[in-house]
Each structure stands twice: as structure tokens, then as C-alpha cells.
Amino acid sequence: MAIIMKGIAESTKSENGIARRLPIKGEILITPDEGERITYEPDAGVLYIGRATDREIVLNDPNVSRRHARLEHRAGGWYICDLGSTNGTYLNGAPINPNVPVRWEPSQTVRIGNSTLAWKDDMRTQVITPDRDITMIMEAPVMGQMADPVSSSPVATVPGATEKVFVEVTPTTVQVAPYQSVELTVSITNDTSTVDLFNIECNGLPKEWIRNSPAPLALRPGQSETVKVIVRPPQISAAKPGLYRYHFKASSASGTEITTSAENEYIIGKHEAINLSIMPKSLEAGDSLTVYLHNTGNTTIVYQLDIDSKRNAVAFSGEKQHLILQAGAQEAIQEEIVVTRRHLLGLARATPFEVRMDLETGKELRVPGSVTVRPLVAWYWLLLLVITLGGAAWWTYMG
């Protein structure tokens, strides 16, 4: 198996005063199953391994993918990251997860295809800023970790230069009605000198409100990416009105956690929504009517039930009352229908009515029904009266 190693001369160049890595002191040992060991002296802090000829370390092996793995030099050591290769990358015999940088200790070996890789200790990175004519030796820090002034050597920095990860959310304040979807844009900028993988999560809002889970972002130094997050409460009554403060957190594979610097605001307004129905819809005078209520809104309602009919023919028995129904609550109320106005003669009639629900806020709901109203004098009494009077007249005439 042929092993080809190429340098990166452009890694020492500077553009617009941006610091570039100079050759790293140390050695990477590559031992193929068949062939002699090769010693490679890295000349950049990020190296790509693969079968493709544009890789820094080319392994001409059918078991190696064209774009197989990436080496990153951080904090005086190396990290190995499998790039979703076909046959995988093994650290001390155990496969590593794709696209997640893993610390590679000097005592450990990396297996790629038919080759074994190891590295010698005491590797450092040079950083140079030509426009300031400053050259210094520094350890590339793991993101989010600070050097311990007692247990570790001091970390030097170029004046005015910082290494940060920025997380921003837009819009910062959202005001919505319940069950309304909102799209938030989360931007992450990796302003460090290392490649890292970031997982994104939202803290402060119920998890069931987040309708999509952002995929992890792999960011190179200086790279920015945005993801869209959809927020929508699943049920109106569960989205209580008020102000919710939240923030987004980006957790990196190297153990760093970065959150938005300021809390964002998600404001849900009050919403009245009630389901009103009755059973049965047709009944007789004196029967009980069941009124079903379901508060599907997100706020408590104060209401009053009443009944309307033509010429006020029917009414509820008892006094009108102000009732309270909590958000999400259901209730069944028994009401007795009383006939207050009847016609004198004729047949029974179906008298329409409407059950009316008056809310304290001025909103009004109605549902129709009907009640059978019988006359004061039923038709059979009228018939009997006619027969009686006719019989009396006939008897008088015949007598």
C-alpha cells in the first residue's frame, strides 16, 4: 500500500492579518499492515486523511474512503474525527462516532483501513500575525476551557485577538396568539481556531412546543451557520398567557456550552375559546336540558347562561348565576325548561329557543334547540265540548 504525504505551504500565509499555523513540532507514525513504517511531520493544525489525492495524508487503500477522517491539533494534542467513512475509524480498537471529534492520546492508536497511526508527545503550534510583527508559541485551547495558572503553563494571546463562539436568536421578542407557529432563526459563529460540532437546544420553553429538532452543526474556524426552529404550543389551553423567557444553548463535542448572552422573550396573549352544546336538542316542557361547556382557551372565563325564545315562551327555572370555568376545564350543567307562555287552543307546537352564553368580556355564544309547547285547551277537550254542546242542542230539539 502506497502512502503519500503532502504539505500545506499555504497554511503559513496570512490574509488581512489573520494568524496562520506554522509547522507543528512532533511526529505522526503510520504503520501499514504490509510495508515499512513512515514518519510524518505535520505542517498544519488540521489534516485530512483519505484515498483522494487532494488529502494531506493519502492512504492508497481500497478500505479507506476518499474523504475518510480529519486530524485537529488542539491544546497540545490531537483530535481524530471520522467523516462518515464506509469502513469507519477505530481508536484503540473501538469505532468512533462519525463527525464527532475525539481526543487522541499519545498512548492510543488509530486504525484506518489497513494502517495503524500513532503520534509522539510534545507537539506545539506556532501562531504568527505578520502585520503586527509578533511571533509567539501558544497552546491551542479547547473551546470554553480556561488555562489553570497553577497547574498549566500560561496561554499567550495576540493583543486584540479573541476566540469565541457566538449564538444569536432573531427575533429576540415574539408576541403571538396561542397555537400560532413562530419561526426563530438561530445563528452560530465559530470564531475559534478549531473545528467543532455543536448541538443546539432551547431552555425556558416547554419541550413539546419545539416542533423540530435542529441537526448538529459542524463548523470550521470562522464559519457561521443558521438553523430554523419552529415554536408552536400543542394545545391552546396548555399555553397559558404571559411572558416566557428562554435562551438557546450550543453544546460542542469538545465539552463547551455556549448560550445566548441575553434572554429572549416569548409572549402569549389571552385567548377565549369555548365549545357550547346542548342535549337533547328537542324536549318537552318540564324536561331537563344538559348544557355542555368546554373551555379550550388559555384563560379563565366568567359567564352566565340564559335562554331566548319568541315572545319569551320558555325560560330556565331558578335564578341566573355568574359561573366560572378554568382554562381547559369541561362542565355539564342541568337546566329545567319552564314554559311561560302558551297558546289557548290548537295542537302542540315545537317552539324554538336559543341557549345563550354571555361572557364577562362581552362575547356571546348561542346554540339552538326546541321545546314542545301544548295549548291551554287541548284539541280533544275542544272536541268533547263540541260534542257535548251538539248533544245538548239535539236533545232540546227532540224534546
Secondary structure as GFF3:
##gff-version 3
##sequence-region A 1 399
A	DSSP	beta_strand	3	5	.	.	.	ID=ss1
A	DSSP	three_ten_helix	9	12	.	.	.	ID=ss2
A	DSSP	beta_strand	20	21	.	.	.	ID=ss3
A	DSSP	beta_strand	28	32	.	.	.	ID=ss4
A	DSSP	beta_strand	38	40	.	.	.	ID=ss5
A	DSSP	beta_strand	46	50	.	.	.	ID=ss6
A	DSSP	beta_strand	57	59	.	.	.	ID=ss7
A	DSSP	beta_strand	69	74	.	.	.	ID=ss8
A	DSSP	beta_strand	77	82	.	.	.	ID=ss9
A	DSSP	beta_strand	90	91	.	.	.	ID=ss10
A	DSSP	beta_strand	94	95	.	.	.	ID=ss11
A	DSSP	beta_strand	102	104	.	.	.	ID=ss12
A	DSSP	beta_strand	110	112	.	.	.	ID=ss13
A	DSSP	beta_strand	115	119	.	.	.	ID=ss14
A	DSSP	beta_strand	125	129	.	.	.	ID=ss15
A	DSSP	three_ten_helix	130	132	.	.	.	ID=ss16
A	DSSP	beta_strand	134	138	.	.	.	ID=ss17
A	DSSP	beta_strand	164	170	.	.	.	ID=ss18
A	DSSP	beta_strand	173	176	.	.	.	ID=ss19
A	DSSP	beta_strand	182	191	.	.	.	ID=ss20
A	DSSP	beta_strand	196	203	.	.	.	ID=ss21
A	DSSP	three_ten_helix	207	209	.	.	.	ID=ss22
A	DSSP	beta_strand	217	219	.	.	.	ID=ss23
A	DSSP	beta_strand	224	231	.	.	.	ID=ss24
A	DSSP	beta_strand	242	252	.	.	.	ID=ss25
A	DSSP	beta_strand	257	259	.	.	.	ID=ss26
A	DSSP	beta_strand	264	268	.	.	.	ID=ss27
A	DSSP	beta_strand	274	279	.	.	.	ID=ss28
A	DSSP	beta_strand	282	284	.	.	.	ID=ss29
A	DSSP	beta_strand	288	295	.	.	.	ID=ss30
A	DSSP	beta_strand	301	309	.	.	.	ID=ss31
A	DSSP	three_ten_helix	310	312	.	.	.	ID=ss32
A	DSSP	beta_strand	314	316	.	.	.	ID=ss33
A	DSSP	beta_strand	322	325	.	.	.	ID=ss34
A	DSSP	beta_strand	330	339	.	.	.	ID=ss35
A	DSSP	beta_strand	349	359	.	.	.	ID=ss36
A	DSSP	beta_strand	364	373	.	.	.	ID=ss37
A	DSSP	alpha_helix	379	398	.	.	.	ID=ss38
###
